[in-house]
Amino acid sequence: MKNLLKQNSKNSMNYACLLLCLLMVLPGFIFGQKVKSKYLKFNYVKLPTSKLDDDVKTYSVKINEISSKYGNILGGEHIAETNLKLHGYERVEANGDIQMDVRYISGLRPGEIKLQSKKVAAKKNKEGKITTPAYTKYWYTLNYTTPTYMLVIKDKSGNVLLSGEYNSSKSDSWGENETYKSSSRLREDWYNSKEGFFGSLESQYLSVTAARNFIAKHCLTKSRRSERFKYIKKFNYDDLNEALATAEKGLQACKKDRIGYTNKLLRYGYEDFSSNLTVAIEMWEKALSEANMDSKKARVNRKVAEMLAYNL
Protein backbone atom coordinates (compact mmCIF):
# COMPACT_ATOMS: atom_id res chain seq x y z
CA MET A 1 0.00 0.00 0.00
CA LYS A 2 2.81 2.38 0.88
CA ASN A 3 4.45 1.66 -2.48
CA LEU A 4 1.15 2.31 -4.28
CA LEU A 5 0.62 5.62 -2.47
CA LYS A 6 4.20 6.54 -3.20
CA GLN A 7 3.74 5.72 -6.87
CA ASN A 8 0.49 7.74 -7.09
CA SER A 9 2.18 10.67 -5.40
CA LYS A 10 5.02 10.49 -7.89
CA ASN A 11 2.59 10.34 -10.83
CA SER A 12 0.68 13.35 -9.46
CA MET A 13 3.94 15.26 -9.25
CA ASN A 14 4.78 14.36 -12.86
CA TYR A 15 1.36 15.48 -14.06
CA ALA A 16 1.70 18.74 -12.16
CA CYS A 17 5.08 19.41 -13.74
CA LEU A 18 3.71 18.58 -17.19
CA LEU A 19 0.73 20.90 -16.68
CA LEU A 20 3.03 23.69 -15.52
CA CYS A 21 5.21 23.27 -18.63
CA LEU A 22 2.15 23.37 -20.89
CA LEU A 23 0.91 26.57 -19.22
CA MET A 24 4.32 28.15 -19.80
CA VAL A 25 4.51 27.11 -23.47
CA LEU A 26 0.86 27.53 -24.43
CA PRO A 27 0.93 31.34 -24.73
CA GLY A 28 3.65 30.92 -27.32
CA PHE A 29 1.36 28.72 -29.39
CA ILE A 30 -1.59 31.02 -28.91
CA PHE A 31 0.07 34.38 -29.30
CA GLY A 32 3.24 33.53 -31.28
CA GLN A 33 3.41 35.07 -34.75
CA LYS A 34 5.52 33.32 -37.34
CA VAL A 35 6.88 35.87 -39.81
CA LYS A 36 7.31 34.58 -43.36
CA SER A 37 8.94 36.13 -46.41
CA LYS A 38 7.71 36.49 -49.95
CA TYR A 39 9.79 37.68 -52.90
CA LEU A 40 7.90 39.72 -55.49
CA LYS A 41 9.53 39.78 -58.92
CA PHE A 42 8.69 42.50 -61.41
CA ASN A 43 9.96 44.17 -64.58
CA TYR A 44 10.75 47.84 -64.80
CA VAL A 45 12.66 50.36 -66.92
CA LYS A 46 15.80 52.00 -65.54
CA LEU A 47 16.60 55.59 -66.30
CA PRO A 48 20.10 56.37 -67.64
CA THR A 49 22.78 57.00 -65.05
CA SER A 50 24.49 59.52 -67.33
CA LYS A 51 22.12 61.33 -69.67
CA LEU A 52 23.44 62.30 -73.09
CA ASP A 53 23.26 65.92 -74.22
CA ASP A 54 19.73 67.26 -74.69
CA ASP A 55 20.32 67.88 -78.39
CA VAL A 56 20.88 64.15 -78.97
CA LYS A 57 17.59 62.78 -80.29
CA THR A 58 18.45 60.20 -82.96
CA TYR A 59 20.89 57.38 -83.65
CA SER A 60 21.96 55.33 -86.65
CA VAL A 61 23.49 51.87 -86.97
CA LYS A 62 25.77 50.51 -89.67
CA ILE A 63 26.66 46.80 -89.63
CA ASN A 64 28.53 44.72 -92.18
CA GLU A 65 27.51 41.12 -92.75
CA ILE A 66 29.83 38.18 -93.43
CA SER A 67 29.39 34.42 -93.70
CA SER A 68 31.64 32.32 -91.50
CA LYS A 69 33.33 29.09 -92.59
CA TYR A 70 30.92 27.24 -90.33
CA GLY A 71 27.83 28.53 -92.12
CA ASN A 72 26.73 31.22 -89.69
CA ILE A 73 25.84 34.77 -90.71
CA LEU A 74 27.74 37.34 -88.63
CA GLY A 75 26.13 40.77 -88.38
CA GLY A 76 22.83 41.77 -89.94
CA GLU A 77 19.78 43.81 -89.02
CA HIS A 78 18.81 41.65 -86.04
CA ILE A 79 21.96 42.86 -84.25
CA ALA A 80 20.75 46.45 -84.55
CA GLU A 81 17.34 45.58 -83.13
CA THR A 82 18.51 43.36 -80.30
CA ASN A 83 21.96 44.55 -79.20
CA LEU A 84 22.24 48.15 -80.41
CA LYS A 85 18.80 49.58 -79.73
CA LEU A 86 19.02 52.90 -77.90
CA HIS A 87 15.73 53.10 -76.01
CA GLY A 88 14.53 56.69 -75.74
CA TYR A 89 16.03 57.77 -79.05
CA GLU A 90 14.72 57.59 -82.61
CA ARG A 91 16.61 55.42 -85.06
CA VAL A 92 17.31 56.99 -88.47
CA GLU A 93 18.80 55.53 -91.61
CA ALA A 94 22.11 57.41 -91.45
CA ASN A 95 23.94 60.35 -89.83
CA GLY A 96 22.19 60.08 -86.48
CA ASP A 97 23.18 62.21 -83.51
CA ILE A 98 24.76 58.98 -82.20
CA GLN A 99 26.40 56.78 -84.86
CA MET A 100 27.18 53.12 -84.22
CA ASP A 101 29.40 51.20 -86.63
CA VAL A 102 29.97 47.44 -86.32
CA ARG A 103 32.40 45.65 -88.60
CA TYR A 104 32.92 41.91 -88.30
CA ILE A 105 36.48 40.78 -88.92
CA SER A 106 36.36 37.00 -88.46
CA GLY A 107 34.26 34.17 -87.13
CA LEU A 108 35.17 31.71 -84.40
CA ARG A 109 38.84 30.71 -84.43
CA PRO A 110 39.81 27.29 -82.99
CA GLY A 111 42.87 27.18 -80.76
CA GLU A 112 44.89 24.41 -79.14
CA ILE A 113 43.30 20.97 -78.85
CA LYS A 114 44.64 18.55 -76.23
CA LEU A 115 44.02 14.84 -75.77
CA GLN A 116 42.93 13.98 -72.23
CA SER A 117 42.73 10.56 -70.61
CA LYS A 118 41.55 9.03 -67.36
CA LYS A 119 41.79 5.52 -65.94
CA VAL A 120 38.41 4.11 -64.91
CA ALA A 121 38.44 1.37 -62.30
CA ALA A 122 36.71 -1.95 -62.85
CA LYS A 123 33.20 -2.44 -61.50
CA LYS A 124 32.28 -5.46 -59.40
CA ASN A 125 28.98 -6.95 -58.27
CA LYS A 126 28.08 -7.97 -54.71
CA GLU A 127 29.84 -11.31 -55.13
CA GLY A 128 33.04 -9.53 -56.11
CA LYS A 129 32.85 -10.63 -59.74
CA ILE A 130 34.04 -8.05 -62.29
CA THR A 131 31.12 -6.82 -64.38
CA THR A 132 32.95 -4.01 -66.20
CA PRO A 133 36.70 -4.30 -66.76
CA ALA A 134 38.99 -1.35 -66.07
CA TYR A 135 39.65 0.89 -69.05
CA THR A 136 41.12 4.24 -70.09
CA LYS A 137 38.71 6.97 -71.17
CA TYR A 138 39.73 9.59 -73.79
CA TRP A 139 38.38 13.03 -74.72
CA TYR A 140 39.55 16.41 -76.04
CA THR A 141 39.81 19.80 -74.36
CA LEU A 142 40.07 22.79 -76.66
CA ASN A 143 40.47 26.56 -76.66
CA TYR A 144 38.89 28.94 -79.12
CA THR A 145 38.33 32.64 -79.79
CA THR A 146 34.81 33.98 -80.27
CA PRO A 147 33.93 35.97 -83.42
CA THR A 148 35.91 39.22 -83.68
CA TYR A 149 34.33 42.58 -84.50
CA MET A 150 35.15 46.28 -84.37
CA LEU A 151 32.69 48.61 -82.67
CA VAL A 152 32.87 52.40 -82.93
CA ILE A 153 30.31 54.72 -81.34
CA LYS A 154 30.65 58.44 -82.00
CA ASP A 155 28.54 61.57 -82.00
CA LYS A 156 27.57 63.65 -85.01
CA SER A 157 30.66 65.84 -84.63
CA GLY A 158 32.94 62.81 -84.89
CA ASN A 159 33.86 62.59 -81.21
CA VAL A 160 34.48 58.93 -80.38
CA LEU A 161 32.46 57.72 -77.38
CA LEU A 162 33.51 54.07 -77.58
CA SER A 163 35.92 52.21 -79.81
CA GLY A 164 37.61 48.84 -79.79
CA GLU A 165 38.14 45.38 -81.24
CA TYR A 166 36.23 42.75 -79.32
CA ASN A 167 36.36 38.99 -78.84
CA SER A 168 36.98 36.63 -75.95
CA SER A 169 38.92 33.44 -75.27
CA LYS A 170 36.91 30.40 -74.26
CA SER A 171 37.46 26.72 -73.55
CA ASP A 172 35.33 23.62 -73.93
CA SER A 173 35.56 19.86 -74.20
CA TRP A 174 34.47 17.26 -76.72
CA GLY A 175 33.79 13.58 -76.07
CA GLU A 176 33.98 13.88 -72.28
CA ASN A 177 30.36 12.81 -71.85
CA GLU A 178 30.88 9.81 -74.09
CA THR A 179 32.87 6.65 -73.40
CA TYR A 180 35.80 6.58 -75.79
CA LYS A 181 38.11 3.72 -74.87
CA SER A 182 40.34 4.31 -77.86
CA SER A 183 42.14 7.52 -78.80
CA SER A 184 42.02 6.53 -82.48
CA ARG A 185 38.22 6.16 -82.38
CA LEU A 186 37.99 9.52 -80.62
CA ARG A 187 40.16 11.12 -83.30
CA GLU A 188 38.06 9.62 -86.10
CA ASP A 189 34.74 10.83 -84.66
CA TRP A 190 36.20 14.26 -83.91
CA TYR A 191 37.34 14.63 -87.50
CA ASN A 192 33.79 13.96 -88.72
CA SER A 193 32.12 16.18 -86.11
CA LYS A 194 34.38 19.19 -85.55
CA GLU A 195 32.85 21.46 -88.22
CA GLY A 196 29.37 21.09 -86.76
CA PHE A 197 30.71 21.42 -83.22
CA PHE A 198 32.52 24.68 -83.95
CA GLY A 199 29.52 25.96 -85.89
CA SER A 200 27.26 25.31 -82.91
CA LEU A 201 29.73 27.04 -80.59
CA GLU A 202 29.99 30.02 -82.92
CA SER A 203 26.21 30.42 -83.06
CA GLN A 204 26.22 31.14 -79.32
CA TYR A 205 28.36 34.27 -79.84
CA LEU A 206 26.55 36.20 -82.57
CA SER A 207 25.61 39.11 -80.30
CA VAL A 208 27.37 42.45 -80.03
CA THR A 209 27.77 42.68 -76.26
CA ALA A 210 30.43 45.40 -76.19
CA ALA A 211 27.79 48.15 -76.39
CA ARG A 212 25.92 46.81 -73.34
CA ASN A 213 27.62 49.08 -70.80
CA PHE A 214 27.25 52.14 -73.03
CA ILE A 215 23.53 51.49 -73.44
CA ALA A 216 23.03 50.82 -69.71
CA LYS A 217 24.79 54.07 -68.85
CA HIS A 218 23.16 56.42 -71.34
CA CYS A 219 19.79 54.88 -72.26
CA LEU A 220 16.60 53.46 -70.83
CA THR A 221 17.05 49.75 -70.15
CA LYS A 222 14.59 47.03 -69.28
CA SER A 223 15.43 45.32 -66.01
CA ARG A 224 13.99 42.77 -63.62
CA ARG A 225 14.33 42.76 -59.87
CA SER A 226 13.01 41.05 -56.78
CA GLU A 227 11.78 42.74 -53.61
CA ARG A 228 11.37 40.91 -50.31
CA PHE A 229 8.27 41.51 -48.20
CA LYS A 230 7.28 39.94 -44.89
CA TYR A 231 3.88 38.75 -43.75
CA ILE A 232 2.09 36.69 -41.07
CA LYS A 233 -0.58 34.07 -41.60
CA LYS A 234 -1.76 33.46 -38.03
CA PHE A 235 -4.07 35.77 -36.01
CA ASN A 236 -6.37 38.28 -37.60
CA TYR A 237 -3.95 39.72 -40.14
CA ASP A 238 -6.29 39.89 -43.12
CA ASP A 239 -5.52 43.59 -43.49
CA LEU A 240 -1.77 42.97 -43.69
CA ASN A 241 -2.21 40.14 -46.19
CA GLU A 242 -4.41 42.42 -48.26
CA ALA A 243 -1.70 45.09 -48.11
CA LEU A 244 0.87 42.61 -49.45
CA ALA A 245 -1.45 41.55 -52.29
CA THR A 246 -2.05 45.22 -53.15
CA ALA A 247 1.70 45.96 -53.18
CA GLU A 248 2.26 43.00 -55.47
CA LYS A 249 -0.45 44.26 -57.82
CA GLY A 250 1.26 47.65 -57.95
CA LEU A 251 4.71 46.22 -58.66
CA GLN A 252 3.38 43.96 -61.39
CA ALA A 253 1.83 47.04 -63.03
CA CYS A 254 5.35 48.24 -63.89
CA LYS A 255 5.56 45.90 -66.85
CA LYS A 256 2.11 46.95 -68.09
CA ASP A 257 2.72 50.69 -68.07
CA ARG A 258 3.17 52.39 -71.39
CA ILE A 259 6.50 54.12 -71.77
CA GLY A 260 6.67 57.59 -73.26
CA TYR A 261 9.88 59.45 -74.09
CA THR A 262 10.47 63.19 -73.73
CA ASN A 263 14.10 64.26 -74.09
CA LYS A 264 15.06 60.66 -73.32
CA LEU A 265 13.40 60.75 -69.88
CA LEU A 266 10.90 58.14 -68.83
CA ARG A 267 7.27 59.02 -68.14
CA TYR A 268 5.24 56.30 -66.45
CA GLY A 269 1.49 55.90 -66.54
CA TYR A 270 1.66 55.88 -62.74
CA GLU A 271 -1.99 55.10 -62.01
CA ASP A 272 -1.83 51.36 -61.27
CA PHE A 273 1.72 51.48 -59.93
CA SER A 274 1.51 54.38 -57.50
CA SER A 275 -2.12 54.02 -56.38
CA ASN A 276 -1.72 50.40 -55.30
CA LEU A 277 1.56 51.02 -53.51
CA THR A 278 0.03 54.04 -51.76
CA VAL A 279 -2.87 51.92 -50.49
CA ALA A 280 -0.48 49.21 -49.27
CA ILE A 281 1.67 51.77 -47.44
CA GLU A 282 -1.36 53.32 -45.77
CA MET A 283 -2.51 49.90 -44.54
CA TRP A 284 0.95 49.07 -43.14
CA GLU A 285 1.19 52.48 -41.44
CA LYS A 286 -2.26 52.08 -39.87
CA ALA A 287 -1.31 48.67 -38.46
CA LEU A 288 1.98 50.07 -37.19
CA SER A 289 0.10 52.78 -35.27
CA GLU A 290 -1.49 49.98 -33.21
CA ALA A 291 1.89 48.64 -32.07
CA ASN A 292 2.34 47.71 -28.43
CA MET A 293 6.02 47.02 -27.91
CA ASP A 294 5.58 45.88 -24.30
CA SER A 295 3.00 43.15 -24.88
CA LYS A 296 3.83 39.88 -26.62
CA LYS A 297 0.09 39.12 -26.74
CA ALA A 298 -0.75 42.26 -28.71
CA ARG A 299 -1.88 41.80 -32.31
CA VAL A 300 0.88 44.20 -33.37
CA ASN A 301 3.68 43.43 -30.95
CA ARG A 302 7.37 44.17 -31.37
CA LYS A 303 7.89 41.34 -33.89
CA VAL A 304 5.00 42.44 -36.09
CA ALA A 305 6.03 46.10 -35.80
CA GLU A 306 9.52 45.22 -37.01
CA MET A 307 7.98 43.34 -39.95
CA LEU A 308 5.84 46.37 -40.87
CA ALA A 309 8.81 48.73 -40.60
CA TYR A 310 10.78 46.42 -42.90
CA ASN A 311 8.06 46.47 -45.56
CA LEU A 312 7.73 50.25 -45.32
Secondary structure, 3 states (H helix, E strand, C coil): CHHHHHHHHHHHHHHHHHHHHHHHHHHHHHHCCCEEEEEEEEEEEECCCCCCCCCCCEEEEEECEEECCCCCEEECHHHHHHCCCCCCCEECCCCCCEEEEEEEEECCEEEEEEEEEEEECCEECCCCCEEECCEEEEEEEEEEECCEEEEEEEECCCCEEEEEEECCEEEEEECCCCCECCHHHHHHHHHHHHHHHHHHHHHHHCCCCCCHHHHHHHCCEEEEEEEEEEEECCCCCHHHHHHHHHHHHHHHHHHCCCCEEECCEEECCCHHHHHHHHHHHHHHHHHHCCCCCCCCCCCCCHHHHHHHHHHC
